[in-house]
Amino acid sequence: MRYLPSFIRARFQDRQNLKKIAANIGWLSIDRIVRLGVGLIVGVWVARYLGPEQYGLFSYALAFAGLFGVLSTLGLDQIVIRDIVQNPANKDKIIGTAFVLRMAGGILATGAALIIMFIMRPGETLTLALVGIVAASMIFQSFDVIDFLFQAKVQSKYTVYAKNGAFLIMALVKVVLILTYAPLIAFALAGFAEITLGSCGLIVFYQRRVAHLRDWRVSFAQAKELLHVSWPLILSGLAITIYMKIDQVMLGNMVGEAEVGIYAAAVRISEVWYFIPMIITSSIYPSLAKLFQESEERFYDKLKQVMGYFFWGTLLISLIISAFSKQIIEILYGTAYARASGVLSIHIYAGIITSMGVVFSQKFILDGTTKISFYGTVVGALANVILNLWLLPLYGAYGAAIATVISYTIPMIFQTAIFDRRIGLTFIQAIAYPIVKKS
């Protein structure tokens, strides 16, 4: 902080909470920037090495296993953080119970993914193996409950240490795999190893900085309470997962793995900057939770500020990337992925809606109206499936991109027009906020 200009330091003087939030955003930004840089370089290198068909098969396995991810997370993330912030004395019971729930969910998700894939594609041993490896990593992600505590305490630097260390090690391993002409399944194993190593790092930092895992306690009453609050988020998460992952699964089943590879290459670039609204929102969530309890007007004013800057920032990014999509794809992926440029120029605009959705979800969690989120995302998921059934046979990967942008927009319109007009009005005001604020 002492290296910042004096007028910036003055804004932080005697504002410890703001300092913690700024530091937390800084650490999360470092994490994402490292992943953005190294991950993009290595990820693109892997895609070029594998080619559209094998890369498409790998992406198909990731998407299919991801459909079952909600069984592992159980919608507990923000709820656990909220409960720790509001009741820190019970953190051991909250974390311990959430861990057991997520571990059971991870095992269930892995089993379900393997059984359904075996039924869908009998005899495709490589596809089944890829799905099994990817799905099994969800079991080890149960230790992400430690990250929830660090988020609640605004101390995400320890998560950055643990997960970034694992990420960088496995990025180097992937480079070695490319140079030694390793088979496709080796890259899936590298992803599994990254999750496992990152979980081990979280455990180490937790036991050194907070307490021992043996202090965790499991409570049936706590589990019942968590699931009672989270079940709408579980169903909503399932709907979200469907309309975020189903396009690649349907592409693989209806068109072919090579088309999935083209689409996945574009989506990787399109979604690479999604971390910006996510890290800002996750860092200000504790203060939003506190502000919600203190003043409704101040809470909505803060939402208006956040949404306004998110809207204009994401729109600017989308316009720039869309304009240079052809050059971006040619430089990164080469001529084998040339068709991905058209997909990118369409899909990039989904980011505007995604950033708004991140903010909307915080509001629904805080005021306990998570059913609204569920209703909207169910409508969006159904729209995405219907649109994909119509557009994929006609336009392939381009149709998937069009379906994504439309189906991402539908839940927001549905939620604000029918259930929560206050936040819809706040969003409309937010679009003008940076301009009005400046003037």
C-alpha positions as CSV (number, residue, x, y, z in Angstrom):
1,M,0.0,0.0,0.0
2,R,2.9,2.4,0.7
3,Y,4.0,2.2,-3.0
4,L,0.7,3.7,-4.1
5,P,0.3,7.4,-4.9
6,S,-0.6,9.6,-1.9
7,F,-4.2,10.4,-3.2
8,I,-5.0,6.7,-3.4
9,R,-3.5,5.9,0.0
10,A,-5.6,8.7,1.5
11,R,-8.8,6.9,0.3
12,F,-7.7,3.8,2.2
13,Q,-6.6,5.6,5.4
14,D,-8.5,4.2,8.4
15,R,-10.7,2.0,6.2
16,Q,-9.5,-1.4,7.2
17,N,-12.4,-3.3,5.6
18,L,-11.8,-1.5,2.3
19,K,-8.1,-2.4,2.5
20,K,-8.9,-6.0,3.1
21,I,-11.2,-6.1,0.1
22,A,-8.7,-4.4,-2.2
23,A,-6.0,-6.8,-1.1
24,N,-8.2,-9.7,-1.6
25,I,-9.1,-8.5,-5.1
26,G,-5.4,-8.1,-5.7
27,W,-4.6,-11.7,-4.8
28,L,-7.5,-13.1,-6.8
29,S,-6.4,-10.9,-9.7
30,I,-2.9,-12.3,-9.5
31,D,-4.4,-15.8,-9.5
32,R,-6.5,-15.2,-12.6
33,I,-3.8,-13.3,-14.4
34,V,-1.3,-16.1,-14.0
35,R,-4.0,-18.6,-15.1
36,L,-4.9,-16.3,-17.9
37,G,-1.4,-16.0,-19.2
38,V,0.1,-19.4,-18.6
39,G,-3.2,-21.3,-19.0
40,L,-4.0,-19.6,-22.3
41,I,-0.5,-20.4,-23.7
42,V,-0.4,-24.0,-22.5
43,G,-4.1,-24.6,-23.3
44,V,-3.7,-23.3,-26.9
45,W,-0.6,-25.3,-27.3
46,V,-2.4,-28.4,-26.1
47,A,-5.3,-27.7,-28.6
48,R,-2.9,-27.3,-31.5
49,Y,-1.0,-30.5,-30.5
50,L,-4.2,-32.6,-30.2
51,G,-6.0,-31.1,-33.2
52,P,-9.7,-30.3,-33.5
53,E,-10.9,-34.0,-33.2
54,Q,-8.9,-35.1,-30.2
55,Y,-9.3,-31.7,-28.5
56,G,-13.0,-32.0,-29.2
57,L,-13.2,-35.4,-27.6
58,F,-11.4,-34.1,-24.5
59,S,-13.7,-31.1,-24.4
60,Y,-16.7,-33.4,-24.8
61,A,-15.6,-35.4,-21.8
62,L,-15.1,-32.3,-19.7
63,A,-18.5,-31.0,-20.6
64,F,-20.2,-34.3,-20.0
65,A,-18.6,-34.8,-16.6
66,G,-19.4,-31.1,-15.8
67,L,-23.1,-31.8,-16.2
68,F,-22.9,-33.8,-12.9
69,G,-20.8,-31.1,-11.1
70,V,-23.9,-29.8,-9.3
71,L,-24.2,-33.1,-7.4
72,S,-20.7,-32.4,-6.1
73,T,-21.0,-28.7,-5.2
74,L,-24.6,-28.9,-3.9
75,G,-25.0,-25.2,-4.3
76,L,-23.2,-24.6,-1.0
77,D,-20.5,-22.1,-1.9
78,Q,-22.0,-18.7,-1.2
79,I,-24.3,-20.2,1.5
80,V,-21.3,-21.5,3.5
81,I,-19.5,-18.2,3.1
82,R,-22.6,-16.3,4.3
83,D,-23.0,-18.6,7.3
84,I,-19.4,-18.2,8.4
85,V,-19.5,-14.4,8.1
86,Q,-22.7,-14.3,10.1
87,N,-21.8,-16.9,12.6
88,P,-18.0,-17.3,12.8
89,A,-18.1,-19.1,16.2
90,N,-19.6,-22.2,14.4
91,K,-17.2,-22.3,11.5
92,D,-15.9,-25.8,12.4
93,K,-19.4,-27.2,12.3
94,I,-20.3,-25.4,9.1
95,I,-17.1,-26.4,7.3
96,G,-17.1,-29.9,8.5
97,T,-20.7,-30.6,7.6
98,A,-20.2,-28.9,4.2
99,F,-17.2,-31.1,3.5
100,V,-19.0,-34.3,4.2
101,L,-21.9,-33.2,2.0
102,R,-19.6,-32.3,-0.9
103,M,-17.6,-35.5,-0.5
104,A,-20.8,-37.6,-0.7
105,G,-21.9,-35.5,-3.7
106,G,-18.6,-36.0,-5.5
107,I,-18.8,-39.8,-5.2
108,L,-22.4,-39.7,-6.4
109,A,-21.5,-37.5,-9.4
110,T,-18.6,-39.7,-10.5
111,G,-20.7,-42.8,-10.4
112,A,-23.6,-41.3,-12.2
113,A,-21.3,-39.8,-15.0
114,L,-19.7,-43.2,-15.6
115,I,-22.9,-45.2,-15.6
116,I,-24.7,-42.8,-18.1
117,M,-21.7,-42.6,-20.4
118,F,-21.4,-46.4,-20.5
119,I,-25.1,-46.6,-21.5
120,M,-24.8,-43.8,-24.1
121,R,-21.5,-44.9,-25.7
122,P,-20.9,-48.6,-25.0
123,G,-17.6,-49.9,-26.2
124,E,-15.9,-46.4,-26.4
125,T,-13.2,-47.1,-23.8
126,L,-11.3,-43.9,-24.3
127,T,-14.3,-41.7,-23.9
128,L,-15.4,-43.6,-20.8
129,A,-11.9,-43.3,-19.3
130,L,-11.7,-39.6,-20.0
131,V,-15.1,-39.0,-18.3
132,G,-14.1,-41.1,-15.3
133,I,-10.9,-39.2,-14.7
134,V,-12.5,-35.8,-15.1
135,A,-15.4,-36.7,-12.9
136,A,-13.2,-38.3,-10.1
137,S,-11.5,-34.9,-9.6
138,M,-14.8,-33.6,-8.2
139,I,-14.3,-35.8,-5.1
140,F,-11.1,-34.0,-4.2
141,Q,-12.7,-30.7,-4.8
142,S,-14.6,-31.3,-1.6
143,F,-11.6,-29.6,0.2
144,D,-12.7,-26.3,-1.5
145,V,-14.7,-25.7,1.7
146,I,-11.4,-24.4,3.0
147,D,-11.4,-21.8,0.3
148,F,-14.9,-20.8,1.5
149,L,-13.4,-19.9,4.9
150,F,-10.6,-17.9,3.4
151,Q,-13.2,-16.0,1.3
152,A,-15.3,-15.3,4.3
153,K,-12.2,-14.0,6.1
154,V,-11.2,-12.1,2.9
155,Q,-7.9,-14.0,2.9
156,S,-7.9,-15.5,-0.6
157,K,-4.1,-15.3,-0.9
158,Y,-3.8,-18.7,0.7
159,T,-6.0,-20.2,-1.9
160,V,-4.0,-18.5,-4.6
161,Y,-0.8,-20.0,-3.1
162,A,-2.2,-23.5,-3.0
163,K,-4.1,-23.6,-6.3
164,N,-1.7,-21.5,-8.4
165,G,1.3,-23.7,-7.2
166,A,-0.6,-26.8,-8.4
167,F,-1.6,-25.1,-11.6
168,L,2.0,-24.0,-12.5
169,I,3.5,-27.4,-11.7
170,M,0.9,-29.2,-13.9
171,A,1.2,-26.6,-16.7
172,L,4.9,-27.5,-16.9
173,V,3.9,-31.2,-16.9
174,K,1.6,-30.6,-19.9
175,V,4.4,-28.9,-21.8
176,V,6.5,-32.0,-21.2
177,L,3.6,-34.2,-22.3
178,I,3.4,-32.2,-25.6
179,L,7.2,-32.4,-26.2
180,T,7.2,-36.2,-25.5
181,Y,4.1,-36.8,-27.8
182,A,2.0,-38.1,-25.0
183,P,-1.5,-39.6,-25.7
184,L,-4.7,-37.8,-25.0
185,I,-5.5,-39.6,-21.7
186,A,-2.2,-38.2,-20.2
187,F,-3.6,-34.7,-20.3
188,A,-6.8,-35.8,-18.5
189,L,-4.6,-37.4,-15.8
190,A,-2.6,-34.1,-15.5
191,G,-5.9,-32.2,-14.9
192,F,-6.8,-34.7,-12.2
193,A,-3.4,-34.3,-10.6
194,E,-3.8,-30.5,-10.5
195,I,-7.0,-30.7,-8.5
196,T,-5.5,-33.2,-6.1
197,L,-2.3,-31.2,-5.6
198,G,-4.3,-28.0,-5.1
199,S,-6.5,-29.7,-2.4
200,C,-3.4,-30.8,-0.6
201,G,-2.1,-27.2,-0.6
202,L,-5.4,-25.9,0.8
203,I,-5.1,-28.5,3.7
204,V,-1.5,-27.4,4.5
205,F,-2.4,-23.7,4.6
206,Y,-5.5,-24.3,6.7
207,Q,-3.6,-26.3,9.3
208,R,-0.9,-23.8,9.5
209,R,-3.0,-20.6,9.5
210,V,-6.3,-21.6,10.9
211,A,-6.8,-24.9,12.7
212,H,-6.6,-28.6,12.3
213,L,-9.0,-30.7,10.2
214,R,-9.7,-32.8,13.3
215,D,-11.5,-29.8,14.7
216,W,-14.2,-30.1,12.1
217,R,-17.5,-31.3,13.3
218,V,-20.4,-32.9,11.4
219,S,-23.9,-32.0,12.4
220,F,-27.0,-33.6,11.0
221,A,-29.0,-30.5,11.9
222,Q,-26.5,-28.3,10.1
223,A,-26.6,-30.5,7.1
224,K,-30.4,-30.4,7.0
225,E,-30.3,-26.6,7.3
226,L,-27.7,-26.2,4.5
227,L,-29.6,-28.5,2.2
228,H,-32.9,-26.8,3.0
229,V,-31.4,-23.4,1.9
230,S,-29.4,-24.8,-1.0
231,W,-31.8,-27.1,-2.7
232,P,-33.2,-24.3,-5.0
233,L,-29.5,-23.5,-5.8
234,I,-28.9,-27.2,-6.6
235,L,-31.7,-27.2,-9.0
236,S,-30.7,-23.8,-10.4
237,G,-27.1,-25.0,-10.6
238,L,-28.3,-28.0,-12.6
239,A,-30.1,-25.7,-15.0
240,I,-27.1,-23.4,-15.3
241,T,-24.8,-26.4,-15.9
242,I,-27.2,-27.7,-18.6
243,Y,-27.2,-24.5,-20.6
244,M,-23.5,-23.9,-20.1
245,K,-22.3,-27.5,-20.9
246,I,-25.1,-29.1,-23.0
247,D,-24.1,-27.3,-26.2
248,Q,-20.8,-29.2,-26.4
249,V,-22.4,-32.5,-25.4
250,M,-25.1,-32.1,-28.0
251,L,-22.5,-31.0,-30.6
252,G,-20.5,-34.2,-30.0
253,N,-23.6,-36.4,-30.2
254,M,-25.3,-34.7,-33.2
255,V,-22.4,-33.3,-35.3
256,G,-19.1,-34.8,-34.1
257,E,-16.0,-34.3,-31.9
258,A,-14.2,-32.1,-34.5
259,E,-17.0,-29.6,-34.3
260,V,-16.8,-29.6,-30.5
261,G,-13.1,-28.8,-30.9
262,I,-13.8,-25.8,-33.0
263,Y,-16.5,-24.6,-30.6
264,A,-14.4,-25.2,-27.5
265,A,-11.4,-23.3,-29.0
266,A,-13.6,-20.2,-29.4
267,V,-15.3,-20.6,-26.0
268,R,-11.9,-20.8,-24.3
269,I,-11.1,-17.3,-25.6
270,S,-14.6,-16.0,-25.1
271,E,-14.7,-17.0,-21.4
272,V,-11.1,-16.1,-20.6
273,W,-12.0,-12.8,-19.0
274,Y,-15.0,-14.0,-17.0
275,F,-12.8,-13.9,-13.9
276,I,-13.0,-10.1,-13.7
277,P,-16.6,-9.8,-12.5
278,M,-16.3,-13.0,-10.5
279,I,-13.3,-12.0,-8.4
280,I,-14.7,-8.5,-7.8
281,T,-18.1,-9.9,-6.7
282,S,-16.6,-12.7,-4.5
283,S,-14.4,-10.1,-2.8
284,I,-17.2,-7.6,-2.1
285,Y,-19.7,-10.3,-1.1
286,P,-19.0,-10.1,2.6
287,S,-19.5,-6.3,2.6
288,L,-22.7,-6.8,0.5
289,A,-24.0,-9.2,3.0
290,K,-23.4,-6.7,5.8
291,L,-24.8,-3.8,3.8
292,F,-28.0,-5.8,3.1
293,Q,-28.6,-6.2,6.8
294,E,-28.0,-2.5,7.5
295,S,-29.7,-0.5,4.7
296,E,-31.8,-1.7,1.7
297,E,-31.3,1.6,-0.2
298,R,-27.5,1.5,0.3
299,F,-27.5,-2.1,-0.8
300,Y,-29.3,-1.4,-4.1
301,D,-27.2,1.7,-4.7
302,K,-24.1,-0.5,-4.4
303,L,-25.6,-3.1,-6.8
304,K,-26.3,-0.3,-9.3
305,Q,-22.7,0.8,-9.2
306,V,-21.4,-2.7,-9.7
307,M,-23.8,-3.6,-12.5
308,G,-23.1,-0.3,-14.3
309,Y,-19.4,-0.8,-14.4
310,F,-19.7,-4.5,-15.3
311,F,-22.1,-3.7,-18.2
312,W,-20.0,-1.1,-19.9
313,G,-16.7,-2.9,-19.2
314,T,-17.9,-6.2,-20.6
315,L,-19.5,-4.5,-23.6
316,L,-16.2,-2.8,-24.5
317,I,-14.3,-6.1,-24.2
318,S,-16.9,-7.9,-26.4
319,L,-16.7,-5.3,-29.2
320,I,-12.9,-5.4,-29.3
321,I,-12.6,-9.2,-29.4
322,S,-15.4,-9.6,-31.9
323,A,-13.7,-7.1,-34.2
324,F,-10.4,-9.0,-34.1
325,S,-11.7,-12.5,-33.8
326,K,-10.2,-13.8,-37.1
327,Q,-6.7,-12.5,-36.2
328,I,-7.0,-13.9,-32.6
329,I,-7.9,-17.4,-33.8
330,E,-5.2,-17.5,-36.5
331,I,-2.5,-16.4,-34.2
332,L,-3.4,-18.7,-31.3
333,Y,-4.7,-21.8,-32.9
334,G,-3.6,-21.8,-36.6
335,T,-5.5,-22.6,-39.8
336,A,-6.9,-25.9,-38.5
337,Y,-9.2,-23.9,-36.2
338,A,-10.1,-21.1,-38.7
339,R,-13.8,-21.6,-38.4
340,A,-13.6,-20.8,-34.7
341,S,-13.3,-17.1,-35.5
342,G,-16.9,-16.8,-36.5
343,V,-18.0,-18.7,-33.3
344,L,-15.9,-16.4,-31.2
345,S,-17.4,-13.2,-32.8
346,I,-20.9,-14.4,-31.7
347,H,-20.2,-16.2,-28.4
348,I,-18.2,-13.3,-26.9
349,Y,-21.4,-11.3,-26.2
350,A,-22.6,-13.9,-23.8
351,G,-20.1,-12.4,-21.4
352,I,-22.2,-9.3,-20.9
353,I,-25.1,-11.4,-19.6
354,T,-22.8,-13.6,-17.5
355,S,-21.4,-10.6,-15.6
356,M,-24.9,-9.4,-14.8
357,G,-25.9,-12.9,-13.7
358,V,-23.1,-12.9,-11.2
359,V,-24.5,-9.8,-9.5
360,F,-28.1,-11.0,-9.7
361,S,-27.2,-14.3,-7.9
362,Q,-25.7,-12.5,-5.0
363,K,-28.9,-10.6,-4.4
364,F,-31.1,-13.7,-4.6
365,I,-28.9,-15.5,-2.1
366,L,-28.9,-12.6,0.4
367,D,-32.6,-12.0,0.5
368,G,-33.4,-15.8,0.4
369,T,-35.3,-15.6,-3.0
370,T,-33.2,-18.3,-4.6
371,K,-36.3,-19.8,-6.1
372,I,-36.4,-16.8,-8.5
373,S,-32.9,-17.8,-9.8
374,F,-34.1,-21.4,-10.2
375,Y,-37.2,-20.5,-12.2
376,G,-35.2,-18.2,-14.5
377,T,-32.4,-20.7,-15.2
378,V,-34.8,-23.6,-15.8
379,V,-36.4,-21.5,-18.5
380,G,-33.0,-20.6,-19.9
381,A,-31.8,-24.2,-19.9
382,L,-35.0,-25.4,-21.7
383,A,-34.5,-22.6,-24.3
384,N,-30.9,-23.6,-24.8
385,V,-31.8,-27.3,-25.4
386,I,-34.6,-26.3,-27.9
387,L,-32.4,-23.8,-29.7
388,N,-29.6,-26.3,-30.0
389,L,-31.9,-29.0,-31.4
390,W,-33.0,-26.5,-34.0
391,L,-29.7,-24.7,-34.8
392,L,-27.0,-27.4,-34.5
393,P,-28.0,-29.4,-37.5
394,L,-28.2,-26.2,-39.6
395,Y,-25.1,-24.3,-38.4
396,G,-23.1,-26.6,-36.2
397,A,-20.8,-24.7,-33.9
398,Y,-22.2,-21.3,-35.1
399,G,-25.6,-22.5,-34.1
400,A,-24.4,-23.4,-30.6
401,A,-22.9,-19.9,-30.1
402,I,-26.2,-18.3,-31.2
403,A,-28.2,-20.5,-28.9
404,T,-25.9,-19.6,-26.0
405,V,-26.2,-15.9,-26.3
406,I,-30.0,-16.1,-26.6
407,S,-30.5,-18.6,-23.8
408,Y,-28.2,-16.6,-21.4
409,T,-30.4,-13.5,-21.9
410,I,-33.8,-15.2,-21.4
411,P,-33.4,-15.9,-17.6
412,M,-32.6,-12.3,-16.8
413,I,-35.6,-11.0,-18.7
414,F,-37.8,-13.7,-17.1
415,Q,-36.6,-12.9,-13.6
416,T,-36.9,-9.2,-13.7
417,A,-40.1,-8.9,-15.7
418,I,-42.1,-11.4,-13.6
419,F,-40.5,-11.9,-10.1
420,D,-38.2,-9.0,-9.2
421,R,-38.9,-5.7,-10.9
422,R,-36.8,-3.8,-8.3
423,I,-33.6,-5.4,-9.5
424,G,-34.7,-5.0,-13.1
425,L,-35.1,-1.3,-12.5
426,T,-31.8,-1.2,-10.8
427,F,-30.1,-2.8,-13.8
428,I,-31.7,-0.2,-16.2
429,Q,-30.5,2.6,-13.9
430,A,-27.0,0.9,-13.7
431,I,-26.5,1.2,-17.5
432,A,-26.6,5.0,-17.1
433,Y,-24.7,5.0,-13.8
434,P,-21.1,5.5,-14.9
435,I,-22.2,8.3,-17.4
436,V,-24.4,10.0,-14.7
437,K,-21.7,9.6,-12.1
438,K,-19.1,11.1,-14.3
439,S,-21.3,14.1,-15.3
